[in-house]
Amino acid sequence: MILHFYFARRFAMTFLMITGVLFALVVLVDAVDQARRFSGYDIGFGNVMRLTLLNAPQTINLILPLIVILATVTLFLALARSSEMVVTRAAGRSALRALIAPVVVALVIGGLAVTMLNPIVAATGKRYLQLSEGFRAGGAAALSISDEGLWLRQGSEAGQTVIRAWRSNADASVLYDVTFLSYAPDLGPVQRIEAASAALRDGEWSLRNAKAWPLAQGVNAEGEAQFYETLTIPSSLTLDRIRESIGKPAAVSIYQLPEFIRQLEAAGFSPRKHKVWLQAEFARPLFLVAMVLVASAFTMRHTRAGGTGRAVLTAVLLGFGLYFVRSFAQILGENGQIPVLLAAWAPPVAAILLALGLLLHVEDG
Protein backbone atom coordinates (compact mmCIF):
# COMPACT_ATOMS: atom_id res chain seq x y z
CA MET A 1 0.00 0.00 0.00
CA ILE A 2 2.88 2.37 0.81
CA LEU A 3 4.31 1.77 -2.65
CA HIS A 4 0.94 2.55 -4.25
CA PHE A 5 0.75 5.83 -2.33
CA TYR A 6 4.31 6.65 -3.41
CA PHE A 7 3.55 6.08 -7.10
CA ALA A 8 0.26 8.00 -6.80
CA ARG A 9 1.99 10.98 -5.19
CA ARG A 10 4.76 11.01 -7.79
CA PHE A 11 2.24 10.84 -10.63
CA ALA A 12 0.04 13.59 -9.16
CA MET A 13 3.01 15.91 -8.61
CA THR A 14 4.27 15.29 -12.14
CA PHE A 15 0.81 15.97 -13.55
CA LEU A 16 0.52 19.26 -11.63
CA MET A 17 4.00 20.36 -12.72
CA ILE A 18 3.33 19.69 -16.41
CA THR A 19 -0.09 21.34 -16.15
CA GLY A 20 1.50 24.48 -14.67
CA VAL A 21 4.15 24.65 -17.41
CA LEU A 22 1.62 24.15 -20.21
CA PHE A 23 -0.80 26.65 -18.63
CA ALA A 24 1.92 29.32 -18.64
CA LEU A 25 2.74 28.48 -22.26
CA VAL A 26 -0.94 28.58 -23.27
CA VAL A 27 -1.41 31.99 -21.61
CA LEU A 28 1.67 33.39 -23.35
CA VAL A 29 0.67 32.15 -26.82
CA ASP A 30 -3.01 33.06 -26.43
CA ALA A 31 -2.19 36.56 -25.17
CA VAL A 32 -0.32 37.23 -28.41
CA ASP A 33 -3.22 35.78 -30.41
CA GLN A 34 -5.83 37.87 -28.56
CA ALA A 35 -3.75 41.03 -29.01
CA ARG A 36 -3.56 40.35 -32.75
CA ARG A 37 -7.26 39.46 -33.01
CA PHE A 38 -8.44 42.67 -31.30
CA SER A 39 -5.68 44.96 -32.55
CA GLY A 40 -8.20 47.12 -34.42
CA TYR A 41 -10.47 47.71 -31.40
CA ASP A 42 -8.04 49.38 -28.94
CA ILE A 43 -9.22 47.39 -25.90
CA GLY A 44 -6.04 47.77 -23.85
CA PHE A 45 -3.62 45.28 -22.28
CA GLY A 46 -5.86 44.61 -19.28
CA ASN A 47 -8.75 43.42 -21.43
CA VAL A 48 -6.40 41.33 -23.57
CA MET A 49 -5.19 39.48 -20.46
CA ARG A 50 -8.76 39.18 -19.24
CA LEU A 51 -9.79 37.47 -22.48
CA THR A 52 -6.68 35.29 -22.35
CA LEU A 53 -7.35 34.03 -18.83
CA LEU A 54 -11.00 33.37 -19.68
CA ASN A 55 -9.98 31.33 -22.73
CA ALA A 56 -7.15 29.39 -21.03
CA PRO A 57 -9.33 26.84 -19.11
CA GLN A 58 -10.94 25.72 -22.37
CA THR A 59 -7.52 25.05 -23.91
CA ILE A 60 -6.30 23.15 -20.83
CA ASN A 61 -9.48 21.09 -20.89
CA LEU A 62 -8.84 20.29 -24.55
CA ILE A 63 -5.23 19.16 -24.08
CA LEU A 64 -5.86 17.24 -20.84
CA PRO A 65 -5.19 13.81 -22.49
CA LEU A 66 -1.83 15.12 -23.75
CA ILE A 67 -0.95 16.29 -20.23
CA VAL A 68 -1.77 12.83 -18.84
CA ILE A 69 0.43 11.16 -21.48
CA LEU A 70 3.36 13.49 -20.75
CA ALA A 71 2.94 12.99 -16.99
CA THR A 72 2.95 9.21 -17.40
CA VAL A 73 6.01 9.25 -19.67
CA THR A 74 7.88 11.58 -17.29
CA LEU A 75 6.98 9.45 -14.25
CA PHE A 76 8.08 6.09 -15.63
CA LEU A 77 11.23 7.47 -17.26
CA ALA A 78 12.23 8.92 -13.89
CA LEU A 79 11.46 5.61 -12.13
CA ALA A 80 13.42 3.69 -14.75
CA ARG A 81 16.47 5.95 -14.56
CA SER A 82 16.58 5.70 -10.77
CA SER A 83 16.14 1.89 -11.04
CA GLU A 84 13.05 2.08 -8.84
CA MET A 85 11.09 0.02 -11.37
CA VAL A 86 13.82 -2.63 -11.30
CA VAL A 87 13.61 -2.79 -7.50
CA THR A 88 9.81 -2.90 -7.66
CA ARG A 89 9.84 -5.86 -10.04
CA ALA A 90 12.56 -7.60 -8.02
CA ALA A 91 10.25 -7.33 -5.01
CA GLY A 92 7.65 -9.35 -6.91
CA ARG A 93 5.47 -6.51 -8.18
CA SER A 94 4.29 -6.95 -11.75
CA ALA A 95 3.97 -4.05 -14.17
CA LEU A 96 0.19 -4.20 -14.03
CA ARG A 97 0.20 -3.93 -10.23
CA ALA A 98 2.59 -0.98 -10.43
CA LEU A 99 0.06 0.75 -12.68
CA ILE A 100 -2.77 0.59 -10.16
CA ALA A 101 -1.85 3.89 -8.48
CA PRO A 102 -1.41 5.96 -11.69
CA VAL A 103 -4.65 4.51 -13.08
CA VAL A 104 -6.55 5.47 -9.92
CA VAL A 105 -5.07 8.99 -10.03
CA ALA A 106 -6.08 9.26 -13.70
CA LEU A 107 -9.63 8.24 -12.77
CA VAL A 108 -9.68 10.91 -10.06
CA ILE A 109 -8.35 13.53 -12.51
CA GLY A 110 -11.01 12.52 -15.02
CA GLY A 111 -13.72 12.73 -12.38
CA LEU A 112 -12.55 16.19 -11.31
CA ALA A 113 -12.39 17.27 -14.96
CA VAL A 114 -16.01 16.24 -15.46
CA THR A 115 -17.45 17.53 -12.19
CA MET A 116 -15.35 20.67 -11.61
CA LEU A 117 -13.36 21.70 -14.69
CA ASN A 118 -16.33 21.28 -17.04
CA PRO A 119 -18.52 23.90 -15.25
CA ILE A 120 -15.53 26.24 -15.01
CA VAL A 121 -14.88 25.93 -18.75
CA ALA A 122 -18.58 26.50 -19.47
CA ALA A 123 -18.69 29.67 -17.34
CA THR A 124 -15.41 31.16 -18.58
CA GLY A 125 -16.21 30.25 -22.21
CA LYS A 126 -19.60 31.97 -22.01
CA ARG A 127 -18.05 35.07 -20.43
CA TYR A 128 -15.30 35.12 -23.07
CA LEU A 129 -17.91 35.02 -25.83
CA GLN A 130 -19.87 37.88 -24.25
CA LEU A 131 -16.79 40.08 -23.85
CA SER A 132 -15.45 39.39 -27.34
CA GLU A 133 -18.82 40.12 -28.94
CA GLY A 134 -19.10 43.30 -26.90
CA PHE A 135 -15.69 44.53 -28.06
CA ARG A 136 -16.48 43.74 -31.70
CA ALA A 137 -20.04 45.06 -31.99
CA GLY A 138 -20.30 47.57 -29.17
CA GLY A 139 -22.93 45.36 -27.56
CA ALA A 140 -23.02 41.68 -26.82
CA ALA A 141 -24.98 39.28 -28.98
CA ALA A 142 -26.33 36.57 -26.73
CA LEU A 143 -28.46 33.49 -27.12
CA SER A 144 -30.45 31.58 -24.54
CA ILE A 145 -32.85 28.66 -24.78
CA SER A 146 -35.42 28.04 -22.04
CA ASP A 147 -38.93 26.74 -21.51
CA GLU A 148 -40.19 30.14 -22.70
CA GLY A 149 -38.59 29.62 -26.10
CA LEU A 150 -35.50 30.94 -27.85
CA TRP A 151 -34.03 34.27 -26.72
CA LEU A 152 -31.56 36.39 -28.69
CA ARG A 153 -29.97 39.75 -28.05
CA GLN A 154 -28.32 41.89 -30.72
CA GLY A 155 -26.56 45.14 -30.02
CA SER A 156 -25.11 48.14 -31.80
CA GLU A 157 -24.35 51.77 -31.05
CA ALA A 158 -28.02 52.56 -31.74
CA GLY A 159 -29.18 50.36 -28.89
CA GLN A 160 -30.15 46.81 -27.97
CA THR A 161 -32.86 44.53 -29.32
CA VAL A 162 -34.19 41.53 -27.43
CA ILE A 163 -35.71 38.81 -29.62
CA ARG A 164 -37.89 35.97 -28.41
CA ALA A 165 -39.19 33.14 -30.57
CA TRP A 166 -41.21 30.11 -29.55
CA ARG A 167 -39.44 27.82 -31.99
CA SER A 168 -37.02 27.74 -34.91
CA ASN A 169 -36.23 25.63 -37.93
CA ALA A 170 -33.37 23.13 -37.68
CA ASP A 171 -30.58 25.48 -38.82
CA ALA A 172 -31.79 28.59 -36.91
CA SER A 173 -32.33 30.58 -40.12
CA VAL A 174 -36.07 31.14 -39.50
CA LEU A 175 -37.77 31.96 -36.20
CA TYR A 176 -41.51 31.49 -35.64
CA ASP A 177 -43.96 33.39 -33.38
CA VAL A 178 -41.28 35.98 -32.77
CA THR A 179 -41.21 39.22 -30.74
CA PHE A 180 -38.70 42.08 -31.13
CA LEU A 181 -38.30 44.56 -28.27
CA SER A 182 -36.00 47.49 -29.08
CA TYR A 183 -34.23 49.63 -26.48
CA ALA A 184 -32.58 52.99 -27.11
CA PRO A 185 -29.59 54.06 -24.98
CA ASP A 186 -30.80 55.68 -21.73
CA LEU A 187 -34.41 55.76 -22.99
CA GLY A 188 -35.71 52.26 -22.26
CA PRO A 189 -37.99 50.36 -24.67
CA VAL A 190 -38.97 52.30 -27.79
CA GLN A 191 -40.67 49.70 -30.04
CA ARG A 192 -42.27 46.28 -29.92
CA ILE A 193 -42.81 44.10 -32.98
CA GLU A 194 -44.59 40.77 -33.21
CA ALA A 195 -44.42 38.64 -36.35
CA ALA A 196 -45.45 35.20 -37.54
CA SER A 197 -41.90 34.49 -38.70
CA ALA A 198 -38.51 36.17 -39.03
CA ALA A 199 -35.81 35.03 -41.47
CA LEU A 200 -32.23 36.16 -41.00
CA ARG A 201 -30.61 37.25 -44.25
CA ASP A 202 -27.62 39.44 -45.13
CA GLY A 203 -27.47 41.95 -42.28
CA GLU A 204 -31.23 42.07 -41.65
CA TRP A 205 -34.28 40.26 -40.32
CA SER A 206 -37.09 39.76 -42.82
CA LEU A 207 -40.39 39.65 -40.91
CA ARG A 208 -43.69 38.29 -42.25
CA ASN A 209 -47.15 39.34 -40.99
CA ALA A 210 -45.73 41.79 -38.49
CA LYS A 211 -47.38 44.31 -36.14
CA ALA A 212 -45.35 47.17 -34.64
CA TRP A 213 -46.21 49.21 -31.54
CA PRO A 214 -44.35 52.45 -30.65
CA LEU A 215 -43.49 52.56 -26.92
CA ALA A 216 -42.48 56.19 -26.56
CA GLN A 217 -43.97 58.14 -23.64
CA GLY A 218 -47.21 59.96 -24.36
CA VAL A 219 -48.05 57.81 -27.41
CA ASN A 220 -51.13 55.59 -27.70
CA ALA A 221 -49.33 52.36 -28.55
CA GLU A 222 -52.38 50.48 -29.86
CA GLY A 223 -53.73 53.47 -31.76
CA GLU A 224 -50.38 54.07 -33.47
CA ALA A 225 -49.72 50.41 -34.20
CA GLN A 226 -49.06 49.44 -37.81
CA PHE A 227 -49.39 46.17 -39.73
CA TYR A 228 -46.86 44.97 -42.32
CA GLU A 229 -47.02 42.00 -44.63
CA THR A 230 -43.23 42.15 -44.80
CA LEU A 231 -40.84 44.22 -42.71
CA THR A 232 -37.04 44.35 -42.55
CA ILE A 233 -35.01 45.15 -39.43
CA PRO A 234 -31.21 45.69 -39.45
CA SER A 235 -29.28 43.01 -37.60
CA SER A 236 -25.73 42.63 -36.31
CA LEU A 237 -26.23 38.88 -36.01
CA THR A 238 -25.23 36.26 -38.55
CA LEU A 239 -26.33 32.67 -38.95
CA ASP A 240 -22.81 31.48 -38.21
CA ARG A 241 -22.76 33.34 -34.89
CA ILE A 242 -26.15 31.96 -33.87
CA ARG A 243 -25.23 28.41 -34.85
CA GLU A 244 -21.90 28.75 -33.07
CA SER A 245 -23.67 29.81 -29.88
CA ILE A 246 -26.12 26.91 -30.11
CA GLY A 247 -23.61 24.39 -31.40
CA LYS A 248 -21.02 24.66 -28.61
CA PRO A 249 -21.89 22.03 -26.02
CA ALA A 250 -18.81 23.05 -24.01
CA ALA A 251 -20.54 26.36 -23.26
CA VAL A 252 -23.14 24.51 -21.15
CA SER A 253 -22.26 23.00 -17.77
CA ILE A 254 -22.63 19.24 -17.59
CA TYR A 255 -25.10 19.71 -14.73
CA GLN A 256 -27.36 21.82 -16.97
CA LEU A 257 -26.79 19.89 -20.20
CA PRO A 258 -29.63 17.31 -19.85
CA GLU A 259 -32.20 20.10 -19.33
CA PHE A 260 -30.63 22.11 -22.16
CA ILE A 261 -30.98 19.11 -24.49
CA ARG A 262 -34.67 18.89 -23.64
CA GLN A 263 -35.11 22.60 -24.32
CA LEU A 264 -33.28 22.30 -27.65
CA GLU A 265 -35.69 19.58 -28.73
CA ALA A 266 -38.67 21.72 -27.69
CA ALA A 267 -37.28 24.71 -29.63
CA GLY A 268 -36.94 22.66 -32.81
CA PHE A 269 -33.15 22.16 -32.85
CA SER A 270 -31.32 18.86 -33.14
CA PRO A 271 -29.61 18.05 -29.81
CA ARG A 272 -27.53 15.16 -31.18
CA LYS A 273 -24.25 17.07 -30.89
CA HIS A 274 -24.99 17.84 -27.24
CA LYS A 275 -25.95 14.24 -26.52
CA VAL A 276 -22.65 13.00 -27.94
CA TRP A 277 -20.75 15.60 -25.90
CA LEU A 278 -22.56 14.60 -22.70
CA GLN A 279 -21.72 10.93 -23.13
CA ALA A 280 -18.14 11.76 -24.12
CA GLU A 281 -17.73 13.74 -20.90
CA PHE A 282 -18.98 10.77 -18.89
CA ALA A 283 -16.45 8.57 -20.73
CA ARG A 284 -13.54 10.97 -20.21
CA PRO A 285 -12.09 9.26 -17.09
CA LEU A 286 -11.80 6.00 -19.06
CA PHE A 287 -10.03 7.79 -21.89
CA LEU A 288 -7.48 9.28 -19.46
CA VAL A 289 -6.90 5.78 -18.07
CA ALA A 290 -6.25 4.62 -21.64
CA MET A 291 -3.65 7.40 -22.05
CA VAL A 292 -1.85 6.21 -18.89
CA LEU A 293 -1.81 2.59 -20.08
CA VAL A 294 -0.62 3.50 -23.59
CA ALA A 295 2.22 5.71 -22.32
CA SER A 296 3.33 3.18 -19.70
CA ALA A 297 3.46 0.34 -22.24
CA PHE A 298 6.44 2.03 -23.94
CA THR A 299 8.25 3.60 -20.97
CA MET A 300 8.24 1.04 -18.12
CA ARG A 301 11.36 -0.77 -19.31
CA HIS A 302 14.86 0.09 -18.04
CA THR A 303 16.68 2.87 -19.87
CA ARG A 304 19.73 0.62 -20.38
CA ALA A 305 17.72 -1.33 -22.95
CA GLY A 306 18.09 1.67 -25.28
CA GLY A 307 15.61 3.22 -27.66
CA THR A 308 14.09 5.47 -25.01
CA GLY A 309 13.56 8.40 -27.37
CA ARG A 310 11.89 6.20 -29.94
CA ALA A 311 9.65 4.67 -27.28
CA VAL A 312 8.58 8.08 -25.97
CA LEU A 313 7.86 9.35 -29.48
CA THR A 314 5.82 6.23 -30.24
CA ALA A 315 3.79 6.61 -27.05
CA VAL A 316 3.00 10.27 -27.77
CA LEU A 317 2.12 9.60 -31.42
CA LEU A 318 -0.12 6.68 -30.45
CA GLY A 319 -1.83 8.91 -27.88
CA PHE A 320 -2.44 11.54 -30.57
CA GLY A 321 -3.78 8.82 -32.85
CA LEU A 322 -6.25 7.63 -30.23
CA TYR A 323 -7.31 11.23 -29.59
CA PHE A 324 -7.92 11.67 -33.33
CA VAL A 325 -9.98 8.45 -33.45
CA ARG A 326 -12.02 9.66 -30.48
CA SER A 327 -12.70 13.03 -32.15
CA PHE A 328 -13.53 11.34 -35.45
CA ALA A 329 -15.99 9.00 -33.71
CA GLN A 330 -17.67 11.99 -32.06
CA ILE A 331 -18.06 13.69 -35.44
CA LEU A 332 -19.65 10.55 -36.84
CA GLY A 333 -22.00 10.46 -33.87
CA GLU A 334 -22.92 14.13 -34.28
CA ASN A 335 -23.73 13.53 -37.95
CA GLY A 336 -25.87 10.52 -37.15
CA GLN A 337 -23.55 8.01 -38.86
CA ILE A 338 -23.17 5.90 -35.71
CA PRO A 339 -25.19 5.68 -32.45
CA VAL A 340 -24.49 8.23 -29.72
CA LEU A 341 -23.33 5.68 -27.12
CA LEU A 342 -21.01 3.98 -29.61
CA ALA A 343 -19.46 7.33 -30.61
CA ALA A 344 -18.73 8.28 -27.00
CA TRP A 345 -17.80 4.99 -25.32
CA ALA A 346 -16.23 2.83 -28.04
CA PRO A 347 -12.95 4.84 -28.43
CA PRO A 348 -11.94 4.83 -24.72
CA VAL A 349 -12.90 1.18 -24.26
CA ALA A 350 -11.03 0.15 -27.41
CA ALA A 351 -8.02 2.25 -26.34
CA ILE A 352 -7.90 0.53 -22.94
CA LEU A 353 -8.06 -2.93 -24.53
CA LEU A 354 -5.33 -1.95 -27.00
CA ALA A 355 -3.09 -0.63 -24.21
CA LEU A 356 -3.63 -3.75 -22.08
CA GLY A 357 -2.70 -5.89 -25.07
CA LEU A 358 0.51 -3.90 -25.55
CA LEU A 359 1.37 -4.20 -21.85
CA LEU A 360 0.81 -7.94 -21.78
CA HIS A 361 2.88 -8.36 -24.95
CA VAL A 362 5.76 -6.29 -23.56
CA GLU A 363 5.71 -7.94 -20.14
CA ASP A 364 5.01 -11.55 -21.06
CA GLY A 365 6.16 -11.63 -24.66
N, C-alpha and C positions, 0 to 999 in steps of 0.2 A: 504493500500500500504506500509506503514511504517513497518507493521508486516511482510509482504512478504520480504522486503529488509533485515529485521533482520534475518529471517530464512535463506535466501540465503547467507548472509554474514557468519553466523555461520556454515552452511554446507560447504561453500567454504574453510573457515579456517580449519575446521576439515579435509577436504579432503587433503589440502596441508600438514598439520601436519602428517597425516598417510602416505602420499606419501614420505615425507622426511625420516621418520623412516624406512619404508620398503626399500627405495633406499639405505640408509646406510647399512642395513642388507644384501641386495642383493650384494652390492659391497664387503662387508666383506667375505661373503660365496664364491662368484665367484672368488675373489682374491686367496683364498686357492685352489679352483678347478683349476684355470689357472696355478698356481705354480706347482701343482701336474701333470697337463697334459703336461707341457713343462719342467719338471724337468730334462729330459735327453738332453736338447738343450742348456742349459746355456745362457738364453736370458737376465738375469738380472732383478732386481726388477722393474726398470723403465718400461721395456717392458711388464712385468706382469700386472702392474697397467694400462698401456695403453690399453692392451687387455681387461682388466676388465671393464674399463670405456666405451670402445666401445661396449661391450656386454650388459652393464646394461640397456640402453634404450629398447632393445628388450624384456628383462625380465619384465620391468615395463609395457610395452605395453601389455604383455601377462597377467599379473595379475591385469590389470586395473579394471575389474569387481569386483574382490575381494576387491580392495581398496574402490570402491564405496559402496559395502555392509558394510564394516567396518566403513566407514564415516557416513553412514546412521544410523547404530546401535548406534554409539557413540553419534551422534547428538540427537536422540530421547531419549536415556537413560538419557542424561544430561538434556534435557528439562523436562522429567518426574520427575527426582529427585528434580529439582528446582521448581516443580509444575507449570512451565510455560505452559505446555500443558493443565493442569486443568483450568488455568486462560483463556487460549485461547478458550477452549470449553465453558466456562462459559460466555464468551463474545459473543457467538453465532456462532463461527467459527467451521465448521465441520472438521473432519479429512481429507477429500479429499481436502478441501480448504487450509488446512495447508500444504498440500503436493505440492501445486502449485510451490512454490519457489524452494524446492529441486529438483523437476522434471525439472524445467527450467534450473537450474544449471547443472544437469546431462546431459541435451541436449547440453548445451554449452561445457561441458567437452568432450562429444562424438564428437561434431563438431571439436573441437580443436585437438582431438586425430586423427581424419581422415585427417584433412587439414594440421596439423603441425607436430604432433608426427609421423605419418606414414612416411613422407619423411625423417625425422631424423633417424628413425629406419632403413629405407632402406639404407641410406648413411653410417651409422655407422656399420650396418651388413655387407655391402659389403667391407668396409675397414677392418673390423675384419677378414673376410675370406681371404683377400689378405695378411694381416700380418701373420696370422696363417699358411697359405700355404707357405709363404716365409721362416718362421722359420723352418718348417718341411723339405722342399725340397731344400732349398737354392735358390729357385726362385719361384715366384708365378705362380700358375696355374689358368688361368682366362678364362672365357667364356663370349662371347657377341653375341647377335643376332641382326641383322640389316637388312636393305633392300638389302645389299650386300651379305647376307648369314650368315652362322654360323662361328664365329671366336673363336679359342681356342689358349691358350698359355701354353706351358709346359716348365718347367725349371729344370736345374740341374747344377752341378758344371762345366759341359762341355760346357754350354751355354744355349741359349734360342731357342725355335722353335715356330714360329707362324704358325697356321694351319687355312686355310679357306676352307669351304665347302659350296656349293650352297644349299644343302639340306641333310637331314638325315632320317633314318628310325625312327619309333615311339619311340623306347627305346634308341636312341642315340648310338647304338652299331656299326652302319655302316654309314660312311659318303660318299657322292657321289660328283663327280666333285671336287676333293679336291686338295689343293696346300699346300706344306710344304716349309717353308722358314726358314733355319737354320742360327743362328748367333753364332759366337764364341766370347768369352770375348775379348773386346778391338780390334777385327778385323773386325767387321761388318758382313754382310751376306757372307756365305761361300758355300751354296748349295741351289738349288731350285728343288723341285720335284713336278710333277703333275701326278695325277693318276685318273683312272676312279672311283675307290672306295677305301676306307680304313676301315678295320675292327679292332676294338680295342680288343686285346686278352690279355693274361697274360703278362703284362709288355712290350708289343710291339704293334706297328701298322702293320697290314698285308695289303700291298698295291697290287692292281691288275692293270695291264696295266699301268705301271708307266714309266715316263721319267725323268731323273735326269740331271741337268746342274750344273757343278762346277762354282762358282762365285769368285774364287780367282783372284787376280790381275795378269795380263799378260797371262791369259789362254783364249783361244777361246772357249767360253761357248758352242756354238752350235756345234762346231767341236768335242768337248770332251764329248758331251752329250751321255748318254747310255739309252737303253730301257730295261725294265724288265717286264716279264709276272707277276712275283710275287716279292715283295721286302718287307723286314721287317725293321722297324725302332724302336729302343728302346723308351719307353715312361714311364714317371713318372705319367701319368694319369691313373685313373681307371674309370670303368663305374659308380660306385657308386658316385665318386666325380663329374663327369659330370652331372649325373642325379640330384644330390643334388643341383648343381649350377642352373640347369634349373628349378628344381621342388620347389624352394623356392620363392613363390610369395611375401613374405615379403621383399625380397631383391630388389624389384622394387617399386619405388614411385608410389603412386596412380595416380599421374598426368601423368606418363609415361606408366601405366599399359595397357590402351586400345590399344595404339600403339604396345606395346610389345606383346600383345595377337595376333594382326594381323600378326606380324613378326613371331611368333611361328607357326601359321597356314601355312604361306608361306614356312617356313623351314621344314615342315613335322611333327612337334610335335603336340601333343594334348594340347590345351590350357584350357581344362575344369577346371583343378585345379585353374588356375589363374582367370577364370571367376567366380568361386564360391568365391574365396578370395575377388575379387573386389566387388561383391554384399554384401558379409558379412561385408566389411568395411563400405559400405553405410548404412547398417542396424545397425551398432554398436551403434549410439546414442539411438536407441529404446531399445537395449538390456541393456544399462546402466540405462535407465528409468525403465525397468523391475526390475533391481536389487534394485533400490531405493524403488519401490512399495513393493517388496517382503520383504525387511528388515523392512520397516515401519509397515507392517501388523502385525508383532510380537512384536514391541518395542514401539508402541505409547501409550500403556496403562500405568496407574500409577504404580510405583514400589511397592506400598503398596498391590497391588493385589497378589504379590508373583509370584514365578516361572520365575523370570527374566532370570536367567542363562539358564533355559530350553528353554525359548523363543529365546534368542540370539543364542544358539546352533542350534535350529531348523531353524532359518533364514539363518544362514551361511551354514548349510548342504543343505537346499533347493536351495540356490544360487549356490553351487557347483553342485548340481544335474542339474539345468538348464544349467550351463556352459557345463557339460558333454553332455547333450542332444544337445546343439548347436554344439559342436565339432563332435558328432556322425552324426548329420545331414549333416555337411559339408563333412565328409568322404563319406557318401552315395552319395552326390552330385558329389564329385570328381570321384567316381567310376562309375557314370552314373546310379545309382540305382533310383534316384529321380531327377526331374528337378532342374536346377541351382537356379532359383528364389525361389522355394519351400525350398531348402536346406538353403538358406541364410536368407529369410524373415520369414519363418514359426516359428522358435524357438523364436525370440524376440516378435513377435505378440502374440503367444500362452502364453509366459511368462507374458506379460502385462495383458492379459485377466485373467489368473490364479491369478495374484496378486490383480487385481481389485475385483475379486470374493472373495478372502480372506478378503480384506479390508471391503467390504460391509457386509460380514458375521460377522466380528468382531464388526463393528460399529452398524449395525442394527439387528444383530441376525438372 
